Amino acid sequence: PEALVAPVLRFKGNEDFGTSHFDQRILQRAVVGGFYEKHLEQIAGVYRKKAGVMEESLKTHFPKEARWTTPTGGLYYWVSLPAGTDCGVESGIFKKSLDAEVFYVPGELCYCDSPLRAKPKHQMRLSFGSASIDQIREGIKRLGKTLAASI
């Protein structure tokens, strides 16, 4: 809304001391020209396909005890292994996955410290954002093999 333009610009200027005029003009043209919306539709299709490939790979290669949340947005699958399974930063599963050249984010890193509860060590976050389709298939296959040998 027009009434918010001046206050938001003033706030923005206080936060980052200004943005490159050239970058602003490029973005302005992309938005006004409809290119930004077209790009969002295109990239959403790419990520939708990658998410589908990861889901199929999880179904094919992960142990039946693994559960995951299918994302409705974002670039990650959240996987839960059986309680008591340690796939945290110091775990054998994490080290074996790195040996297999597969990286995941141990779920424990996604929780705040709390004196009320321990961080779960049986969860992992898997990203499909930057990996290619082939890398997703191969990575989930390797990780599934590591999990099958460890659970």
C-alpha positions as CSV (number, residue, x, y, z in Angstrom):
1,P,0.0,0.0,0.0
2,E,1.2,3.5,-0.9
3,A,0.9,4.6,2.8
4,L,3.5,2.1,3.8
5,V,6.1,2.8,1.1
6,A,7.9,5.7,2.9
7,P,8.0,4.1,6.4
8,V,9.2,0.7,5.0
9,L,11.9,2.4,2.9
10,R,13.0,4.4,5.9
11,F,13.2,1.3,8.0
12,K,15.0,-0.6,5.3
13,G,17.6,2.1,5.0
14,N,18.2,2.0,8.7
15,E,18.7,-1.8,8.6
16,D,21.1,-2.2,5.6
17,F,22.3,1.3,4.7
18,G,21.0,1.0,1.2
19,T,20.8,-1.5,-1.6
20,S,22.6,-1.2,-4.9
21,H,20.5,1.0,-7.3
22,F,21.4,-1.3,-10.2
23,D,20.1,-4.4,-8.3
24,Q,16.9,-2.5,-7.4
25,R,16.3,-1.5,-11.0
26,I,16.8,-5.1,-12.2
27,L,14.3,-6.4,-9.6
28,Q,11.9,-3.6,-10.4
29,R,11.8,-4.5,-14.1
30,A,11.5,-8.2,-13.3
31,V,8.5,-7.6,-11.1
32,V,6.7,-5.0,-13.3
33,G,7.4,-7.0,-16.4
34,G,6.0,-10.2,-15.0
35,F,9.3,-12.1,-15.2
36,Y,9.5,-12.6,-11.5
37,E,6.1,-14.4,-11.3
38,K,7.0,-16.5,-14.3
39,H,10.3,-17.4,-12.7
40,L,8.5,-18.4,-9.5
41,E,6.2,-20.7,-11.4
42,Q,9.1,-22.2,-13.3
43,I,11.3,-22.8,-10.2
44,A,8.3,-24.2,-8.2
45,G,7.9,-26.8,-10.9
46,V,11.5,-27.7,-10.7
47,Y,11.4,-28.1,-6.9
48,R,8.1,-30.0,-7.1
49,K,9.7,-32.6,-9.4
50,K,12.8,-32.9,-7.1
51,A,10.5,-33.4,-4.1
52,G,8.7,-36.1,-6.0
53,V,11.9,-37.9,-6.9
54,M,13.1,-37.7,-3.3
55,E,9.8,-39.1,-2.0
56,E,9.9,-42.0,-4.5
57,S,13.6,-42.7,-3.6
58,L,12.7,-42.6,0.1
59,K,10.0,-45.2,-0.5
60,T,12.3,-47.4,-2.5
61,H,15.5,-47.2,-0.4
62,F,14.8,-46.3,3.2
63,P,14.0,-48.9,5.8
64,K,10.3,-49.5,6.5
65,E,10.8,-48.2,10.0
66,A,11.7,-44.7,8.7
67,R,8.9,-42.1,8.6
68,W,9.0,-38.7,6.9
69,T,6.9,-35.6,6.5
70,T,6.1,-34.7,2.8
71,P,6.7,-31.0,2.5
72,T,4.0,-28.7,1.3
73,G,6.5,-25.9,0.9
74,G,10.2,-25.5,1.4
75,L,13.1,-27.6,0.3
76,Y,13.3,-30.3,2.9
77,Y,12.1,-33.7,4.0
78,W,12.0,-34.3,7.8
79,V,12.8,-37.9,8.5
80,S,12.3,-39.7,11.8
81,L,13.9,-43.0,12.5
82,P,12.8,-45.3,15.4
83,A,13.2,-43.8,18.8
84,G,16.6,-44.8,20.2
85,T,18.2,-44.7,16.8
86,D,21.1,-42.2,16.9
87,C,21.7,-40.3,13.7
88,G,23.0,-37.2,15.4
89,V,26.3,-35.4,14.8
90,E,28.4,-37.8,16.7
91,S,26.6,-41.0,15.6
92,G,27.9,-43.8,13.5
93,I,25.1,-43.3,11.0
94,F,26.2,-39.7,10.4
95,K,29.9,-40.7,10.0
96,K,29.0,-43.6,7.7
97,S,26.8,-41.3,5.6
98,L,29.7,-38.9,5.2
99,D,32.0,-41.8,4.3
100,A,29.4,-42.6,1.6
101,E,29.6,-38.9,0.5
102,V,26.1,-38.1,1.6
103,F,25.4,-35.2,3.9
104,Y,22.2,-34.6,5.9
105,V,21.5,-32.2,8.7
106,P,21.1,-34.1,12.0
107,G,17.8,-33.1,13.4
108,E,19.3,-32.3,16.8
109,L,20.8,-29.1,15.1
110,C,17.3,-27.9,14.3
111,Y,16.2,-27.7,18.0
112,C,16.9,-25.0,20.6
113,D,18.6,-25.9,23.8
114,S,16.1,-26.5,26.6
115,P,16.5,-27.6,30.2
116,L,13.0,-29.2,29.8
117,R,13.9,-31.8,27.2
118,A,16.8,-33.4,25.4
119,K,17.2,-32.8,21.7
120,P,16.0,-35.8,19.7
121,K,18.8,-37.7,18.0
122,H,16.7,-39.9,15.8
123,Q,15.7,-37.3,13.2
124,M,17.3,-35.8,10.1
125,R,16.6,-33.1,7.5
126,L,17.1,-33.9,3.9
127,S,17.3,-31.2,1.3
128,F,16.4,-31.5,-2.4
129,G,17.1,-27.8,-3.2
130,S,20.5,-27.8,-4.8
131,A,21.0,-31.4,-5.8
132,S,20.3,-32.7,-9.3
133,I,17.7,-35.4,-9.9
134,D,20.5,-38.0,-10.3
135,Q,22.2,-36.8,-7.1
136,I,19.0,-37.1,-5.2
137,R,18.4,-40.7,-6.4
138,E,22.0,-41.7,-5.7
139,G,22.2,-39.9,-2.4
140,I,19.0,-41.4,-1.0
141,K,20.1,-44.9,-2.3
142,R,23.4,-44.6,-0.4
143,L,21.8,-43.2,2.7
144,G,19.2,-45.9,2.7
145,K,21.9,-48.5,2.5
146,T,23.7,-46.9,5.4
147,L,20.5,-46.8,7.5
148,A,19.5,-50.4,6.6
149,A,22.9,-51.6,7.9
150,S,22.5,-49.5,11.1
151,I,18.9,-49.9,12.3
